[in-house]
Amino acid sequence: MTPSPRPDLDLAALQERVTGRVHRPGEAGYTGLATPWNLAVATSPAAVVEVVSADDVSEALLFAAANGLPVAVQSTGHGIASDLDGALLIHTGRLDECTVHPEGWARVGAGVRWARLLAEAAPHGLAGPVGSAPDVGVVGYTTGGGIGPLARTWGAASDRVRAFDVVTGDGMVRRATAVDEPDLFWGLRGGKGALGVVTAVELDLVPQAEVYGGALYVDGAHAAAMLHTWREWCRGLPPEATTSVALLNLPEGVPGVPPPLAGRFTVAVRFVWTGDHGRGAELFTPLRAVAEPIIDMVGPMPFAQIGMVHADPVDPLPASEYNHLLRDLPAELVDALLEVAGPGTSSPQLMVEIRQLGGALAKEPAVPSAVCHRDAAYCLELVGVLVPPLAEALAAHARVVAEVVAPWDTGGVLPNFGAHAGAGGVARCYDDVTLARLTELAERYDPARLLRIGQVPPRTPAGVPAVTSPDVAVAAVAEAPATTADEEPTAQG
Ligand SMILES: Cc1cc2nc3c(=O)[nH]c(=O)nc-3n(C[C@H](O)[C@H](O)[C@H](O)COP(=O)(O)OP(=O)(O)OC[C@H]3O[C@@H](n4cnc5c(N)ncnc54)[C@H](O)[C@@H]3O)c2cc1C
C-alpha cells in the first residue's frame, strides 16, 4: 500500500542537495524502487532516494538524522529484512560502476548484480564468489559473508574483499581496508548494513573460466537413496568440490520451471568442481549410479552459466525462508527429514535444501571479519511461496522441521539467510563477542542509529531492539539510556 506523503518532510530541500532523484509516495518511480524482490515484505518508505554518489548517500543520511527518520538500504531487494514503513530508503541501483582488472580483481558499485560482474570478468578467464542466484547484488551479498557454489574452494565472498567505499551512519565518506579503518573493514565483512551504506567494493576475483558442474535431477521415489548416498559421498570430498542436495516440489505452469520437473516431487544434487574436469566426472560417478536421472546437466560449463547449478527463481515472489546451521548430518537425521519433508509427506515447501559447508569456508581469512559459524558443517534452508492457503502451513511445517533438526542445530544462522530469522535473528548470526563488537561499532559509526532497520544489532545497553515502525523506532532511541564503553550489550530477542 502506498502511504500518504508526509507534509512535514521537506523532500524538496533534500532533492536540492542530491544529484539523484528523490521519489515520494504516489510519484512515478516510487513503487518500482520501493518494491523488494521478496514480495512478502510490504514496504512503504516515507521516500526513496535514488543515489548516484557517496555525497548523495551522505546528504540522505544527514536529512534522515535531522528529521528523525530511520534509514534502510536496498539494491535488488533480494534480502529485505523487514518492512520499511516510514523509513528513508536509500536505493543504490544507479551506483553501477563495474571495472574488472585483468590481473584479478574488480571494483563494483553497490547497484551491480553478480550476473553483470561475471559477464565482465569472463573474457579475462576470471570469475567471482557468486551465490546460487547471480541476480543478487554483489555488495548486499558480500557484506553478509556470501556463500555460493565456489564456497568450499574459495571461501566466503567477504574473505576476498580488498576495500569498501562506505558512508557511515554519521554521514562521513570513508574507505575501509585492512589498514585504513580496520574496525570498519572487519565489521562490514559479515555485518551487512549495520555500520554504513557501502557505495563500492573492491574484491579479488578467481581464475575460473570453467567448472565441472551442474545439477542432476531424479524422481522423488529415489529421495531416500539419493540423500543417503549424497550424505556418505560428500563427507569425503576435497575442497575443490561444493555441493548441495534439494528436495523440490516445483509447481506446474510457472515460467522457468523445466516441464520434466514441474508438478512432481524431485531431488536435485548440485555439484561444482573447480579442479580438472576428468577428476570431477570421476568423483560424481556414485551419484549418477543412484537412479535414472530426469535431467543430468552436470559437465564442463562456462562459469557465466553458474546460475544453472541451483536454478533459483529469477522473478520476484512472496518467499518464506527458514534456515538452520547443522553441526552434522547423520543417517538418522536424513531419515527424520524425509519423514517430514520427503515425498508423500504433503510438505508445503517449494524446496528443502542442504548445502555442505566446510573446506575453505571453515578457515578464518588472513584478515579476520565478523563472519561467524565457520565450524557449521551443513546449512539447511526451507523455501516456500507465501500464497494463501500456504502461509500458515509453511510456518507450521517449518516448526516441525526445526524440532526434527534441533539435536544437530548449532543455533546459528548465516547473515545472508537471517533476514527472516525473526526475533533474535540478528543474535543468531553472530557469536556473543562478535555481536558485542558490532554493536559497539554501530554506536561509534552511527551514533544516532539511523541504520536501525532490518538486520542490525540492538542498541546498547538495554537491548532496545531494531524495530520496523519509525514511530516506535524514534521513541525507542529517544528512551534508550546513554551508552558507556564498559557496558555490555544485550542480544536482541
Ligand atoms: C533467490 C535467492 C538466492 C540466494 N542465494 C544466496 C546464496 O547462495 N548465498 C548467500 O550467501 N546468500 C544468498 N541469498 C541471500 C542474499 O545474499 C541476501 O539476501 C543479500 O542481502 C541480497 O543482497 P541484495 O543487495 O541483492 O538485496 P537487498 O535486499 O537490496 O539488500 C539486502 C540487505 O543487504 C544489505 N545491503 C544491501 N546493499 C547495501 C549497501 N550498499 N551497503 C550496506 N548494506 C547493504 C542491507 O542489509 C540490505 O537490507 C539469496 C537470496 C535469494 C533471494
PDBQT file of the ligand as one rigid body, heavy atoms in Angstrom, charges set to zero:
ROOT
HETATM    1  C1  LIG A 501      16.952 -16.408  -4.699  1.00  0.00    +0.000 C 
HETATM    2  C2  LIG A 501      17.996 -16.074  -3.665  1.00  0.00    +0.000 A 
HETATM    3  C3  LIG A 501      19.174 -16.801  -3.625  1.00  0.00    +0.000 A 
HETATM    4  C4  LIG A 501      20.163 -16.510  -2.683  1.00  0.00    +0.000 A 
HETATM    5  N1  LIG A 501      21.310 -17.252  -2.654  1.00  0.00    +0.000 NA
HETATM    6  C5  LIG A 501      22.274 -16.966  -1.751  1.00  0.00    +0.000 A 
HETATM    7  C6  LIG A 501      23.483 -17.719  -1.684  1.00  0.00    +0.000 A 
HETATM    8  O1  LIG A 501      23.674 -18.665  -2.437  1.00  0.00    +0.000 OA
HETATM    9  N2  LIG A 501      24.401 -17.374  -0.766  1.00  0.00    +0.000 N 
HETATM   10  C7  LIG A 501      24.246 -16.317   0.071  1.00  0.00    +0.000 A 
HETATM   11  O2  LIG A 501      25.151 -16.030   0.847  1.00  0.00    +0.000 OA
HETATM   12  N3  LIG A 501      23.103 -15.592   0.043  1.00  0.00    +0.000 NA
HETATM   13  C8  LIG A 501      22.122 -15.901  -0.831  1.00  0.00    +0.000 A 
HETATM   14  N4  LIG A 501      20.963 -15.185  -0.851  1.00  0.00    +0.000 N 
HETATM   15  C9  LIG A 501      20.778 -14.130   0.139  1.00  0.00    +0.000 C 
HETATM   16  C10 LIG A 501      21.348 -12.811  -0.387  1.00  0.00    +0.000 C 
HETATM   17  O3  LIG A 501      22.745 -12.860  -0.477  1.00  0.00    +0.000 OA
HETATM   18  C11 LIG A 501      20.959 -11.712   0.591  1.00  0.00    +0.000 C 
HETATM   19  O4  LIG A 501      19.572 -11.634   0.605  1.00  0.00    +0.000 OA
HETATM   20  C12 LIG A 501      21.584 -10.364   0.228  1.00  0.00    +0.000 C 
HETATM   21  O5  LIG A 501      21.361  -9.488   1.301  1.00  0.00    +0.000 OA
HETATM   22  C13 LIG A 501      20.977  -9.792  -1.014  1.00  0.00    +0.000 C 
HETATM   23  O6  LIG A 501      21.595  -8.564  -1.305  1.00  0.00    +0.000 OA
HETATM   24  P1  LIG A 501      20.909  -7.560  -2.334  1.00  0.00    +0.000 P 
HETATM   25  O7  LIG A 501      21.686  -6.301  -2.328  1.00  0.00    +0.000 OA
HETATM   26  O8  LIG A 501      20.711  -8.286  -3.600  1.00  0.00    +0.000 OA
HETATM   27  O9  LIG A 501      19.482  -7.353  -1.668  1.00  0.00    +0.000 OA
HETATM   28  P2  LIG A 501      18.828  -6.072  -0.951  1.00  0.00    +0.000 P 
HETATM   29  O10 LIG A 501      17.502  -6.573  -0.482  1.00  0.00    +0.000 OA
HETATM   30  O11 LIG A 501      18.836  -4.916  -1.849  1.00  0.00    +0.000 OA
HETATM   31  O12 LIG A 501      19.728  -5.805   0.301  1.00  0.00    +0.000 OA
HETATM   32  C14 LIG A 501      19.635  -6.696   1.386  1.00  0.00    +0.000 C 
HETATM   33  C15 LIG A 501      20.434  -6.202   2.544  1.00  0.00    +0.000 C 
HETATM   34  O13 LIG A 501      21.825  -6.177   2.199  1.00  0.00    +0.000 OA
HETATM   35  C16 LIG A 501      22.445  -5.081   2.861  1.00  0.00    +0.000 C 
HETATM   36  N5  LIG A 501      22.883  -4.128   1.843  1.00  0.00    +0.000 N 
HETATM   37  C17 LIG A 501      22.460  -4.025   0.567  1.00  0.00    +0.000 A 
HETATM   38  N6  LIG A 501      23.108  -3.019  -0.050  1.00  0.00    +0.000 NA
HETATM   39  C18 LIG A 501      23.931  -2.469   0.865  1.00  0.00    +0.000 A 
HETATM   40  C19 LIG A 501      24.854  -1.384   0.845  1.00  0.00    +0.000 A 
HETATM   41  N7  LIG A 501      25.062  -0.658  -0.250  1.00  0.00    +0.000 N 
HETATM   42  N8  LIG A 501      25.542  -1.101   1.975  1.00  0.00    +0.000 NA
HETATM   43  C20 LIG A 501      25.362  -1.822   3.101  1.00  0.00    +0.000 A 
HETATM   44  N9  LIG A 501      24.500  -2.860   3.178  1.00  0.00    +0.000 NA
HETATM   45  C21 LIG A 501      23.802  -3.174   2.071  1.00  0.00    +0.000 A 
HETATM   46  C22 LIG A 501      21.395  -4.442   3.737  1.00  0.00    +0.000 C 
HETATM   47  O14 LIG A 501      21.427  -5.088   4.995  1.00  0.00    +0.000 OA
HETATM   48  C23 LIG A 501      20.125  -4.782   2.993  1.00  0.00    +0.000 C 
HETATM   49  O15 LIG A 501      18.973  -4.770   3.829  1.00  0.00    +0.000 OA
HETATM   50  C24 LIG A 501      19.955 -15.467  -1.765  1.00  0.00    +0.000 A 
HETATM   51  C25 LIG A 501      18.762 -14.730  -1.787  1.00  0.00    +0.000 A 
HETATM   52  C26 LIG A 501      17.784 -15.032  -2.725  1.00  0.00    +0.000 A 
HETATM   53  C27 LIG A 501      16.503 -14.263  -2.718  1.00  0.00    +0.000 C 
ENDROOT
TORSDOF 0
